[in-house]
Structures are given as C-alpha cells and as structure tokens.
Amino acid sequence: MLNMTEEEIREFELEVFRLTNIEREKAGLVPVIWDEDLARAAHKHAEDMSINDFVGHTGSDGSTSNERIARETNRFRYASESATTAGSAPEKAVQAWMNSPGHKIQIIPQGDESNRDRYLGVGFSNIDGQTRVVQLFGSIRK
C-alpha cells in the first residue's frame, strides 16, 4: 500500500464509506451522505496520526474532532469519530469498527440517535507504513 496515488486513496475512502452504509442498511438505518468537508478533516487527521505514529481522537496539536471539523466548515453541530490502524483493506477497517462496541454504535446508533449522524467523511493515510483510517460522522446545524 505504499506509494498510493491520490485516486487510489480516494477509492479506498469511498469503499469504506460504501461498506459503512451496507452495515447501516443491514440494521435498517438510512444511509449516510458523503461530505467533502468531513472527508478533508478525516484525511488530515489520518495523515497526522500516520506521520506522528499514534492512534487517537486528540490530534498531535491537541485538537478534538469537533475542532478539526470546524477548521473545514461550520455546518455541523455534532460529530463523532472512529479511527483505526486496521487499514490494509477497507473491509478490515470497517470490520474492526464493527467488532468494537464503542465504534459500532457510531455506525449503527440506537434509539433516538439512530438517524442523527446523517453525513460521513472518510480519511485514509499510509505514510512510511503507518496506515490510519478515520471516519467522521456529522449532523448539520439547524
């Protein structure tokens, strides 16, 4: 996966998005909608984690996911984030999140939360063998 082109990276991100919607649809939820601002914030965080060799929801600059999204847009009132190193294939990233109760609930929320996260952006990075995948779910401000 080293030396991937921008097109290959985008294909990876879109496949994670597609697989996430398949999981939502299996659970009877509406699909999420792709959002470029969320994708840009997710991609930048994935790159930050690859470059600095960590996995977490706090950026190397101390930023939260909501702060990183705010750098790209002010359209979202709520966001949730998933991050993983299981990014050798889109299927592995989504399966890792589905196997984690805390991450699965972001993909398949329950009750009143079930359709709150209507937008999704995915970021992928592989720098010097440090593979990271990030999903950012968001709800539009009203």
C-alpha positions in Angstrom: 0.0 0.0 0.0 3.0 2.3 -0.1 3.1 5.0 -2.8 -0.6 5.0 -3.4 -1.9 7.6 -5.9 -4.5 10.2 -4.8 -7.0 8.3 -6.9 -6.2 5.0 -5.1 -6.5 6.8 -1.7 -9.9 8.2 -2.7 -11.1 4.8 -3.9 -10.1 3.3 -0.5 -12.0 6.1 1.3 -15.1 5.7 -0.8 -15.1 1.9 -0.3 -15.0 2.4 3.5 -18.0 4.8 3.0 -19.9 2.2 0.9 -19.2 -0.6 3.4 -20.3 1.6 6.3 -23.6 2.2 4.5 -24.1 -1.5 3.9 -23.8 -2.1 7.7 -26.3 0.7 8.3 -28.7 -0.7 5.8 -28.5 -4.2 7.3 -29.5 -2.6 10.6 -32.5 -0.9 8.9 -31.0 2.6 9.1 -30.9 5.2 6.3 -27.6 5.6 4.6 -25.3 8.4 5.5 -24.4 11.0 2.9 -20.8 11.7 1.8 -19.4 15.1 2.9 -16.2 16.5 1.5 -15.6 18.8 4.5 -15.8 15.9 6.9 -13.6 13.8 4.5 -11.0 16.6 4.4 -10.9 16.8 8.2 -10.7 13.0 8.5 -8.0 12.7 5.9 -5.9 15.4 7.7 -6.3 13.6 11.0 -5.3 10.2 9.4 -2.2 11.9 8.0 -1.3 13.4 11.3 -1.6 10.0 13.0 0.5 8.3 10.3 3.2 11.0 10.4 3.3 11.1 14.2 2.8 7.3 14.7 -0.3 7.3 17.0 -3.9 6.5 17.1 -6.4 8.6 19.0 -9.1 11.2 18.9 -6.9 14.0 20.0 -4.7 15.4 17.3 -0.9 15.9 17.7 -1.8 19.6 18.2 -4.3 18.9 21.0 -7.3 19.3 18.7 -10.6 17.4 19.1 -12.6 16.1 16.2 -15.1 18.9 16.5 -12.2 21.5 16.3 -10.7 19.8 13.3 -14.1 19.8 11.6 -14.6 23.5 12.5 -11.3 24.2 10.6 -13.0 22.9 7.4 -16.7 24.1 7.9 -19.1 25.4 10.5 -22.1 23.4 9.1 -22.0 20.7 11.7 -23.5 20.8 15.2 -22.5 17.3 16.3 -19.7 14.9 15.2 -18.4 11.5 16.2 -15.1 10.0 15.1 -13.7 6.5 14.6 -10.0 5.8 14.0 -8.1 2.6 13.3 -4.8 1.1 12.2 -6.7 -1.9 10.6 -6.5 -0.2 7.2 -4.8 -2.7 5.0 -8.1 -3.0 3.2 -11.4 -1.1 3.5 -13.1 -4.3 4.7 -10.7 -4.7 7.5 -11.2 -1.1 8.8 -15.0 -1.4 8.8 -14.8 -4.9 10.4 -12.5 -3.6 13.1 -15.1 -0.9 14.0 -18.0 -3.3 13.8 -16.1 -5.6 16.3 -15.6 -2.7 18.7 -18.8 -1.9 20.7 -17.8 1.8 21.0 -17.2 2.2 17.3 -20.1 0.0 16.2 -22.5 2.3 18.0 -21.3 5.2 15.8 -22.0 3.2 12.6 -25.3 1.7 14.0 -26.6 4.1 16.6 -29.6 3.1 18.7 -33.0 4.7 19.6 -33.3 8.4 19.1 -29.7 8.5 17.9 -30.3 6.1 15.0 -30.5 8.7 12.3 -28.7 11.7 13.9 -25.4 11.2 12.1 -26.5 11.8 8.5 -23.2 12.8 7.0 -19.9 11.0 6.8 -16.4 11.7 5.6 -13.6 9.1 5.5 -9.8 9.7 5.5 -7.1 7.3 4.8 -3.3 7.6 5.1 -0.3 5.4 4.7 2.9 7.2 5.3 6.1 5.2 5.9 3.9 2.1 6.6 1.8 3.8 9.2 -1.7 3.1 8.0 -4.6 5.0 9.5 -8.3 5.2 8.7 -10.7 7.8 10.1 -14.4 8.2 9.9 -16.1 11.5 10.8 -19.9 11.4 11.2 -21.8 14.7 11.5 -25.2 16.3 11.8 -25.9 19.6 10.1 -26.7 22.7 12.2 -30.3 23.8 12.1 
